[in-house]
Amino acid sequence: MLVSHCSKARLSKTALTGAAIFVSSALSINTAHAAGYQIAFDSASGLGRAYAGEAAIGDTAAAMGRNPAIMTLFERAEFSGALVYFDADIDVVGASDTQSSSDTVPSNVVPASYYVQPLSEKLAVGLGIYSNYGLATELKDGFASPDIAGETSLLSVNINPAIAYQITPMVSLGAGVSLIYATGEVKRENLLSWEGDDVAFGWNIGSLVTLDENNRFGLAYRAGVDVNLEGDFTDHTPGLVAVPGGGTVSSSSTVPLPATAEFSGFHQLNDNIAIHYSALWTQWSDYTEFKATGSGCSVTGGTCFLKPESYDDSWRWAIGTTYQLNEAVKLRAGFALDEKAGETTLSVPDQDAYWYSAGINYVHDANWSFDAGLAYMDRSDETFTETSLFAGSNEYETKGYLIIAGVQANYRF
């Protein structure tokens, strides 16, 4: 066990206090999906256009997850089910092999489903089940800085019923409530482990302005939610991290799921070509620290771990186009810039992301249609320095890309 290589004499009271800080790495939320720990994969129809225009287009039921007001566009009930798969190649490169790790983000599948039910010409309701936030990172066993590297995962599921009403032929409004289940888990090589979960509630609103049948704008806002992850923190050392004598204690950690606001536009230029665009703002400045507390973590005064974070509000910019090839087939393309939200670290390898997307929609008959999307996400190279209690201060570089593929089936009742 690595900690056993350091005697208690070498770990002074100051180092013990620092232990609460190094555990910060254990639960530092990060993802290679989008800025911070945001998930950007909520439909395959949107994937094909780099999610440009999502709050205004409304071509499948999946749109209600971005802007509930869009539901007033539907004349028939519709269900959309999507599966989006991403294969990540994100590497961390240090000064030696023991300070480097490849494929730090495991490949995964993100599912989502949506249903829209018109009740009249002006009123509609819907239900979405999807995820807005999540992560999965995994550095190799034997990494020379085990206090700031390991396995981390966060999963959130959002059950989001909504309602929309067309106030005038030009203006529609929508609102929804969310039941959010979140769970997190961490493992750090024979040092510590943690798991916790919570159920929280949130809300979202949206508006749609339809100038005419070819031009509309959407504006949507989703309120921020704090999830209080309660569970077990385990000190696998002889009490050198946080718990006297080691062992498992109860702990809790509040993690913000930041507020977002999105503005989108859609313009049908002629019978064949449409353009669409989006600006998505995320209030990452709410994420100022990552901290868990528990009375059993008495070595560090009740703080099981603490890590100050440096995050700023960020933007995602997207533009795309749709081309009507024939009556049955639409082709899509898009580009997006996803701005990084926080300082890059081993546990939070945040990077600017550049999306290059293409997709297709196939209308099989009056009821069934299908979507497929493919995107290449190029992540910027980031160089940074971090300090480990075991390996000292080292310089690292993180770099890589994602390949994202999605399929979606849509059925109109």
N, C-alpha and C positions, 0 to 999 in steps of 0.2 A: 504494500500500500504506500503510495507516494508520501502521504502525510507522515508516515512512520519514519521516513528518512530525516525528518526535521525534529529534533528533540524539543521538549517543552522549554528547555533553557534558551533555545534559539528563538522560540516564539514568545516574545515579550508581550506585556499587556497591550502595547500599541499595535503589535502585529495581530493580536487577537481581535482588537477593535477593527483593524483592517480586514480581518476575515469576513466580517459582516459585509464589507464593501465588495470583496472579491466574489462573494456569493451572488452579487448583482448579476454576474455573467450567467448564472444559472437560469434566470428567468427573463433576461433581456429579450424583449419581444422583437422579432425581426422576420422578414420574409423576402423572398426574391420575386414575389408576385407583382407588387407595386410599391409606392412609397411607404415607408414605415412598415406596418404589418397589415396593410390594406389588401383585400382580395379584389382583383379587377375582373374576374372571370364569372359573370353572372348569366351569360347566354352565349350560344353559338352564333345566333343571328347578329348580335353586336360585335362578336369577335372578328367577323369578316370585314368590318369597316373600322377596326381599332376603337370601337365603342364611340364613334363620332355621331352626334345627333341623338343619343339615346333618350334624352328627356323630351324629344319632339317628334320622332318618327312614328312610333306606334304601329309597326308592321307585324308584330307578333305579340302574344299575351305577355311575353317576358318584359315588355316595356313598362308594365305597371310597377315593377320593382324599382325602377328609377324615378318615375313620375306618375303618381296615382291618377292625376287628372287626364292622362292619355286614355283611360278606360272609356271615356265618352265617345271616342272615335269608333268603337266596336259596335257593329250592328247585330252580330251573332255571338253567342257564347264561344269561348275558345280556350283550349288548354295547350300549353307549351311545356315540354320536358327536354332538358338539355344535359349533356355530359361534356365537360371540357377537361382534356388531359394535357398536362404539361410535363415536358422532359427538360430538366434543368442541368446545365453544365456550369456551375459556379465554383471556382477554385479560390483557395487562400494560399498565397505563396509567401513563405518566410525565408529567413537566412539559411535554413537547413531543412532536410527532409522531415525531421521531428517537429519543425515549426510550420509545416505545410500540410494541407489537406485538400483533396480533390472531391468534386461532386458533393459539396456541402449541403445542397438542397435536394432532398429525395423527390423523385417523380411522384405525381399524385393525380387523382381524378377529383374534380369539383362538380357535384351534381346540383341541379336547380329545377324547380317546377313552378308553374304559374297558371292561374285560372281567372278568367274575366267573364262576368255574367251581366249583360245589359238587362236592366229592369224596365226601362222605358226608353224613349228617344233621348231623354236628358239625364237619366240616372243609371249608374252602373256600380257594381261591387266586384271585388276580386280578392284573391288570396295568393300570396307568394311564399315559397319556402326556399331559402337560399342562404348564402353566407356573405357578409361584408368584410369580416376580419378573420385572419388566421395565419398560421405559419408552420413550417417544419424545417429545422436545420439539424445537421448531424456532422460533427467533425470526427475524425478517425480516432480509434482507440490508440493510446500511447502518445497523443499530442503532448508536447513538452510543457504546455501551459494549461494543465487540466482545470485550473480554477477559473479560466476565462474561455473554456471551450468544452463542447460535449453535445448532448442531444437536447433539443428544445422543441416543444410543440404547443400550439394553441389552436383550438377549434371553436368556432362560434356558429350557431344555427339560428336564423332569423325567421320566425313565423309571422307573416305580415299581412293581416286582413286590411282592406282599404275600401273607400267609397269615393265616388266622383259624381259631380253634378255640373251640367252645362247651364250656366247662368244666362248667357246670351249666345247667339250663333257664333260669336267671336271668342268668348271667354268661358273656360271650364276650370273648376277648382276640384282638388282632391285631397284626401287626408287618410292616414293610416296609423295603426298602432302596431307595436312589435313586441312579441314575446321572444326574448333572446336567451338561449342557453349557451354558456361558455365553459370550456374546460381547458386546463393547462397541465403540462407534465414536463418534468426536467430530470435528467440524469447527468451526473458528473463523476466520472471514473473513481469509484471507491471513496468519494469525498462526501457527496450529498445527493439527495433526491427530493423531489417535491411534486405534489399533485393537488389540484383543487378545482372546484367548479362553482357555478352560481347561475341563478335565473334572474333576469332583469327585464325591465319594460322600457320601451322607447316610443317615439312617434315620428311621423314624417308628413310633409305637406307638399303640394305641387300645384302649378297653374299651367294652362295651355292657352296660348293666344293664336287663333286661326285667322289670318288675314284673308285668305281665300283657299280654294282647294289645293293650291300649289305652294303655299307659303305659310309656315307656322313656327312659333317659338315656344319653348318650354323652360320653366324655371322650377327647380325642386330643391327642397331642404330636408335633411335628415338630422334630427337632434342628436347631440352627443349623449352617450350613456356610460356610466361607471359600473363595471362589473366587479363585485367583491368576491374574489376566488378564495373559498375557504376549503381547507384540506389539511394534509399531513406534510410536515417538513421533517426529513430524516437526516441527522448528522451521523455519517458512517465513521467518523474519526473518534478517538477517545476524548471527545469534548473540546477539540481544538477549534472547531468552526463556530458553533453557537450554543450547543446543548451540553451541559455538564455531563461528562461520562458518555456522551453520544446518545443515540436513540431517536425516537420519533415523538414529536410534539405537534399540537394543533397550531395552525398559523392561518393568517388571512392576508390577502394582497389586493389592493384596488387598482384595476387596470382600466384606463379610459379607452372607450371606442369613440374616436373624435367625431364631431359634427362635420357634415359635408353640405355643400351647395353646388348645384350644377345648372348652367345655362346652356341651352342647345338651340340650334336653328336647323330648319329643313326647307329646301327650295327645289321644287320640280321645275327644271329649266325648260324641258320640252317633253315629248312623249317618251323619250328614251333615257334622258340623263337627269339625275338629281345630285345635288351636293348637300352636305350636312356637316355640322361642326359642334364641338362642345368645349366648355371650360369648366373644369371640376376643381373646386377649392376644398381643402381638408384642413381642419383646425388642429394641426399637430402641436401647436404651442401648448395645448392642454397637457401634453405628456412631458412632465418636468422631472419625474423621478420614478424609479421602480423600487418598491419597498414592500417587504412582508414583515409582519410582526406576530409575536406569540410570547406569552409569559414564560414558556419553557425555554426560550432562547436567552437564558439569563447570563451567559458568558458575555454577551454583547448588549446587555441592558434591555432585552425584549425585542431587539431588532434582529430578525433572522437573516435578512439581507437588505442592502440599500445601495442603489446606484443612481446618482444624479444623471439626468439626461439633458442633452442639448438639441431640442427640436424646434422647428419653426413651421408656421403654416406653409403649405405647399400647393402647387397647381398642377393639373394635368390638362394638356392642350391636345385636341384631336380634330382632324379634318378627314373627310372621306367622300366617296362618290358611289352612286349606284347606277348601273346601266341595264336597262331592260332589253335583253337580247332577243327574246321573242315572248309569246304569251305565257309560256311556262317557266322561263328561266330569267332570273336576275343575277347579275354579277356585281360584286362589291369589292371595294379596296379602301384602305385607310392608312393614315400615319398619325402617330401620337408621340408626344414628349411627356414623360412622367418624371417630374422633378423630385429629387431626393429630399427627404424631410428632416433627417438628422445626421449627426456626425457618424462617420463610418467606424465601426469597431468589429472585432471578431464575432461578438455576439449580436451585433446589429450591422450587418454588411449592406447598409443602405447605399444605393447608387442611382444616378440618373438612368432612365430606361427609354429607349427609342423603339417604338413599335412599327413594324411593317406588316400589314395584314391584307389578306384576300379572302373572299368567300363567295358562296353561291346560294341562291334560294330556288328551289324547284317546286312548282305547284303541280301536284299529281292529279287532283280533281277538285271539285267544289268544296270538299271537306278537308282533305289532307294536303299539307305542304311540308317541305323538309329544308333544313338549313345545314350548311357545313362551313366552317371557317378554319383558317390556318394563319398563324402569326409567328414572326421571328422577333423576339425581344432582345435587343442588344444592350447589355449593361455596361455602363462606363467603368473604366479602370480607376480604382481608388487606392491611394497609398496612405497609410496611417501608422501610428505608433501606439502600442499598448504595453502595460506593465503587469507582470504576473508575480505573485509571491514566490513562485517556484523557478521561473526562468528569467526574471528581471525584465528590463525594457527591451522590446524588439520592434522592428519595422516590418510591416506586412503589406501585401498588395492583394486586393480581391478583384476578380474579373470573371467574365463569363457571359452566358446568354441562355435564353429559354426558347424552346420550340413548343408552341401551343396549338393544339388541334381540338376542334369541338364539333359535335353533331347535335341536331335538335329536331324534334318532331312536333308539328303543330296540327291540332284537330279542331275544326269548327263544327259545332253542334247544330 
